[in-house]
Amino acid sequence: MQNWFVYRDPAMEEALHEIASLRTFARLSLAEAIPTRPPS
C-alpha cells in the first residue's frame, strides 16, 4: 500500500489508524497493536 499511495512509513502508520478501508484490506484491527514490521 505504501507504493500504491506513495506513503512514507509514518504516513502509512497514520493512514492505517485513520482509514478503516486500509485496515480492512491489510486485515488489521484496532483491537490489537498494528505491527511495525512485516511478520517473518
N, C-alpha and C positions, 0 to 999 in steps of 0.2 A: 504494500500500500504506500510505503514511503516513495517508491519510484513512480507510481501512478499519479500521486498528488504532489510530488516534489516537496515532501515534508522532511525537515531535518529531525534528528532524534527528539529534541524537546517538543517540537511541534507535533510529532506523531504521538507522543505520550499524551499531550494535551488533547489532541483530537480523539484518542481512544477514551478519554474520560468524558468528553463533552458530546460526542456524536454516537448515538445509540446504534445506527446502522453500521458503522465501522466496527463497533464491539461485536455486533451480531455476526458480521462477516468473518471476523477473527475468532469467533467462538469464545469470547471473553465475557465476563460479567463483573459488575461492581461488587458482588458478594464476596469475591476473593481478590487478592492482590494481583494487579496486572504485572506479568513478568517483565524484567528489564532486558533479558536476553532470550534468544530462541532456545528451546529445550535441546539438550544434546542427544 
